[in-house]
Amino acid sequence: MQVWAIANQKGGVGKTTTTLALGRSLALQGQRVLLVDLDPHGSLTRAFGVSADPPPAGVLELFSTPPLPMADLARPSPLEGLDFVCAQTALATLERRSANQPGLGLALSQALSRHTGGHDYVLLDCPPTLGLLMVNALAAADRLIVPTQTEPLAMHGLAGMCRTSEMVERSRGRPLPVAVLPTMFDRRTRAGRDTLRQMQEDYRDRVWSEAVPIDTQLCNADLLAQQSAGSAHPGRALGAYARALDWILAGQPQRLEQAA
């Protein structure tokens, strides 16, 4: 079972859309995929039509004493082979609990090590802030995928993920391969073209050679959670995500570090 963390220390870069698109593409390849929503805002959970009220059972139960098994929390999606675990707004309270409850930083790793759901891939949709939930995801991950909007301010979030991934890699004592995925690319703008070029120069082979284009038909991530015939889906972005998945699967992106 491969565990991928989809993370960036900046909001609005397409983390949830990336999680859904990659998970959907893996499922269409015949893989069994589990998506785990770690963001208290619950965008991925809402995409599958689960209401925040009453709070659904989900990730919070992995941090309870004793924790519930991950397999008991997984829900089937409308897409064959794709399951998900809900987020709850109460996840925002975990930071306070961690001060008095040792071991919460490894709760997700422990839950995944005991997981018996038969999934081939687990994709972790992370919150946009460095805290207990993101640290849990990075500690558990076999690979980090960093969606990065192709605009200048997004480069700061990418640099932050660079520092964080190196810190976690040293702490856990095993490699954390990284793939940088340029998103929301608008080739009509000079800022978009310049940012993509700068990203490729700074991070080299850690960056996908293409970019996911802006696609108004995917502004609503709910579309990716719906059933469709085969791989058919309107717009250009999903095809780009499928090619990005091929690149992630074919290569072994190494440690994320900026070129000197």
C-alpha positions as CSV (number, residue, x, y, z in Angstrom):
1,M,0.0,0.0,0.0
2,Q,1.4,3.4,-1.1
3,V,0.6,6.5,0.9
4,W,0.8,9.9,-0.8
5,A,0.5,13.2,1.0
6,I,-0.9,16.1,-1.1
7,A,0.3,19.2,0.7
8,N,1.3,22.8,0.4
9,Q,1.7,25.5,3.0
10,K,-0.5,27.8,1.0
11,G,-4.2,27.6,0.4
12,G,-5.9,27.9,-3.0
13,V,-3.4,25.9,-5.0
14,G,-5.6,23.0,-5.9
15,K,-4.9,20.4,-3.2
16,T,-8.4,18.9,-3.0
17,T,-8.8,19.0,-6.8
18,T,-5.4,17.3,-7.2
19,T,-6.3,14.6,-4.6
20,L,-9.6,13.9,-6.3
21,A,-8.2,13.9,-9.8
22,L,-5.2,11.6,-9.0
23,G,-7.4,9.3,-7.0
24,R,-10.0,9.1,-9.8
25,S,-7.3,8.4,-12.3
26,L,-5.8,5.6,-10.2
27,A,-9.2,4.1,-9.7
28,L,-9.8,4.1,-13.5
29,Q,-6.6,2.1,-13.8
30,G,-8.1,-0.6,-11.6
31,Q,-6.4,0.4,-8.3
32,R,-8.3,0.5,-5.0
33,V,-7.9,4.0,-3.6
34,L,-8.7,5.6,-0.3
35,L,-8.9,9.4,0.0
36,V,-8.5,10.8,3.5
37,D,-9.6,14.4,4.2
38,L,-7.3,15.9,6.8
39,D,-8.5,19.5,6.4
40,P,-11.0,20.8,9.0
41,H,-12.7,22.8,6.2
42,G,-13.7,19.4,4.7
43,S,-13.7,20.4,1.0
44,L,-13.1,16.8,-0.1
45,T,-15.8,15.6,2.2
46,R,-18.3,18.1,0.9
47,A,-17.3,17.1,-2.7
48,F,-18.8,13.7,-1.9
49,G,-22.0,15.3,-0.6
50,V,-21.5,14.6,3.1
51,S,-22.9,17.3,5.3
52,A,-20.9,18.9,8.1
53,D,-24.0,18.8,10.4
54,P,-24.3,16.4,12.1
55,P,-20.6,15.7,12.1
56,P,-19.8,12.5,10.3
57,A,-17.6,9.8,11.7
58,G,-14.1,10.3,10.2
59,V,-10.5,11.3,10.8
60,L,-11.1,12.5,14.3
61,E,-11.9,9.0,15.4
62,L,-8.3,8.0,14.4
63,F,-7.1,10.2,17.2
64,S,-9.5,9.0,19.9
65,T,-8.6,6.6,22.7
66,P,-8.8,3.9,21.6
67,P,-8.8,4.8,17.9
68,L,-11.3,3.4,15.5
69,P,-9.9,1.3,12.6
70,M,-9.5,3.2,9.4
71,A,-11.4,0.5,7.5
72,D,-14.5,1.2,9.7
73,L,-14.4,4.8,8.8
74,A,-14.0,4.4,5.0
75,R,-17.1,5.2,2.9
76,P,-17.7,4.1,-0.7
77,S,-17.8,6.8,-3.3
78,P,-20.0,6.8,-6.5
79,L,-16.7,5.9,-8.4
80,E,-15.9,2.2,-8.4
81,G,-12.7,1.5,-6.5
82,L,-12.6,4.9,-4.7
83,D,-13.4,5.2,-1.0
84,F,-13.0,8.2,1.3
85,V,-12.7,9.1,5.0
86,C,-14.5,12.3,6.1
87,A,-13.0,15.3,7.8
88,Q,-14.8,17.1,10.7
89,T,-14.5,20.7,11.8
90,A,-13.5,19.5,15.3
91,L,-10.1,18.4,13.8
92,A,-9.1,22.0,14.5
93,T,-9.1,21.2,18.2
94,L,-6.4,18.6,17.8
95,E,-3.6,21.1,18.2
96,R,-4.8,21.9,21.8
97,R,-5.2,18.2,22.6
98,S,-1.7,17.4,21.5
99,A,-0.2,19.3,24.4
100,N,-1.8,16.9,26.9
101,Q,-2.0,13.7,24.8
102,P,1.4,12.5,23.8
103,G,1.8,10.4,20.6
104,L,-0.8,12.2,18.5
105,G,1.9,13.0,15.9
106,L,2.1,9.4,14.9
107,A,-1.6,8.6,15.1
108,L,-2.1,8.5,11.4
109,S,1.0,6.3,10.8
110,Q,-0.3,3.9,13.3
111,A,-3.8,3.8,11.8
112,L,-2.4,3.1,8.4
113,S,0.0,0.4,9.6
114,R,-3.1,-1.4,10.9
115,H,-5.3,-0.7,7.9
116,T,-6.9,-3.8,6.5
117,G,-9.1,-2.3,3.9
118,G,-7.3,-3.8,0.9
119,H,-6.4,-0.4,-0.7
120,D,-3.5,-0.1,-3.1
121,Y,-3.2,3.7,-2.6
122,V,-4.1,6.1,0.2
123,L,-4.1,9.8,-0.7
124,L,-4.0,12.3,2.2
125,D,-5.6,15.7,1.5
126,C,-3.7,18.0,3.9
127,P,-4.7,21.3,5.4
128,P,-2.8,24.4,4.2
129,T,-1.0,25.1,7.4
130,L,1.9,23.4,9.1
131,G,0.5,21.7,12.2
132,L,-0.3,18.4,13.8
133,L,-2.4,17.1,10.8
134,M,0.2,18.0,8.2
135,V,3.0,16.5,10.3
136,N,0.9,13.3,10.7
137,A,0.5,13.1,6.9
138,L,4.2,13.7,6.2
139,A,5.3,11.2,8.8
140,A,3.1,8.5,7.3
141,A,3.7,9.3,3.6
142,D,5.7,7.3,1.1
143,R,5.6,10.3,-1.2
144,L,4.8,14.0,-1.0
145,I,3.0,15.7,-3.9
146,V,3.1,19.5,-3.8
147,P,0.4,21.2,-6.1
148,T,1.7,24.7,-6.7
149,Q,-0.2,27.4,-8.4
150,T,1.8,29.0,-11.2
151,E,1.9,32.5,-9.8
152,P,4.7,34.3,-7.9
153,L,3.3,34.2,-4.4
154,A,2.8,30.4,-4.6
155,M,6.6,30.0,-4.8
156,H,6.7,31.0,-1.1
157,G,4.5,28.0,-0.2
158,L,6.6,25.7,-2.2
159,A,9.8,26.9,-0.5
160,G,8.0,26.3,2.9
161,M,7.2,22.8,1.9
162,C,10.8,22.3,0.9
163,R,12.0,23.2,4.4
164,T,9.2,21.2,6.1
165,S,9.8,18.1,4.0
166,E,13.5,18.1,4.8
167,M,12.8,18.5,8.5
168,V,10.3,15.6,8.5
169,E,12.7,13.5,6.5
170,R,15.5,14.0,9.0
171,S,13.1,13.3,11.9
172,R,11.7,10.1,10.6
173,G,15.0,8.7,9.2
174,R,13.8,7.6,5.8
175,P,13.5,9.4,2.4
176,L,10.4,11.4,1.5
177,P,10.4,11.6,-2.4
178,V,8.7,14.7,-3.7
179,A,6.8,15.6,-6.9
180,V,6.0,19.2,-7.6
181,L,2.8,19.6,-9.7
182,P,2.3,23.0,-11.3
183,T,-1.4,23.9,-11.3
184,M,-3.8,26.6,-12.5
185,F,-1.5,27.5,-15.3
186,D,-2.6,30.3,-17.6
187,R,-0.2,30.4,-20.6
188,R,-1.8,33.7,-21.7
189,T,-0.2,35.6,-18.7
190,R,3.5,36.5,-18.4
191,A,3.3,35.9,-14.7
192,G,2.2,32.3,-15.2
193,R,4.8,31.6,-17.8
194,D,7.6,33.2,-15.8
195,T,6.6,31.4,-12.6
196,L,6.5,28.0,-14.3
197,R,9.9,28.6,-15.8
198,Q,11.3,29.7,-12.4
199,M,9.8,26.6,-10.7
200,Q,11.5,24.4,-13.3
201,E,14.8,26.1,-12.9
202,D,14.8,26.0,-9.1
203,Y,13.5,22.5,-8.6
204,R,14.5,20.8,-11.9
205,D,13.5,17.2,-12.2
206,R,11.3,17.4,-9.1
207,V,8.8,19.4,-11.2
208,W,6.5,17.9,-13.8
209,S,7.5,19.2,-17.3
210,E,3.9,20.2,-18.1
211,A,1.4,22.1,-16.0
212,V,-2.3,21.6,-15.1
213,P,-4.2,24.4,-17.0
214,I,-6.8,26.6,-15.6
215,D,-10.1,24.8,-16.3
216,T,-13.4,26.6,-15.4
217,Q,-15.2,23.2,-15.7
218,L,-13.2,22.0,-12.7
219,C,-13.6,25.0,-10.5
220,N,-16.2,22.9,-8.6
221,A,-14.3,19.8,-7.4
222,D,-17.7,18.1,-6.9
223,L,-17.6,17.1,-10.5
224,L,-14.6,14.8,-9.9
225,A,-16.5,13.0,-7.2
226,Q,-19.3,12.0,-9.7
227,Q,-19.6,8.9,-11.7
228,S,-19.0,9.2,-15.5
229,A,-18.6,6.8,-18.4
230,G,-15.0,5.6,-18.5
231,S,-12.5,8.4,-18.3
232,A,-14.8,10.9,-20.0
233,H,-14.9,14.3,-18.3
234,P,-15.3,17.8,-19.7
235,G,-12.4,20.1,-19.8
236,R,-8.6,19.9,-20.2
237,A,-7.4,19.6,-16.6
238,L,-8.4,16.0,-16.0
239,G,-6.4,14.8,-19.0
240,A,-3.4,16.8,-17.6
241,Y,-3.8,15.2,-14.2
242,A,-3.8,11.7,-15.9
243,R,-0.5,12.6,-17.6
244,A,0.9,13.9,-14.3
245,L,-0.1,10.6,-12.7
246,D,1.9,8.7,-15.3
247,W,4.9,10.9,-14.6
248,I,4.6,10.3,-10.8
249,L,4.2,6.6,-11.2
250,A,7.1,6.3,-13.8
251,G,9.6,8.3,-11.9
252,Q,11.0,8.3,-8.4
253,P,11.2,12.0,-7.5
254,Q,14.0,12.4,-4.9
255,R,14.4,14.8,-2.0
256,L,13.0,18.2,-2.6
257,E,15.8,20.7,-2.5
258,Q,16.5,23.9,-4.4
259,A,19.4,23.9,-6.8
260,A,22.4,25.8,-5.6
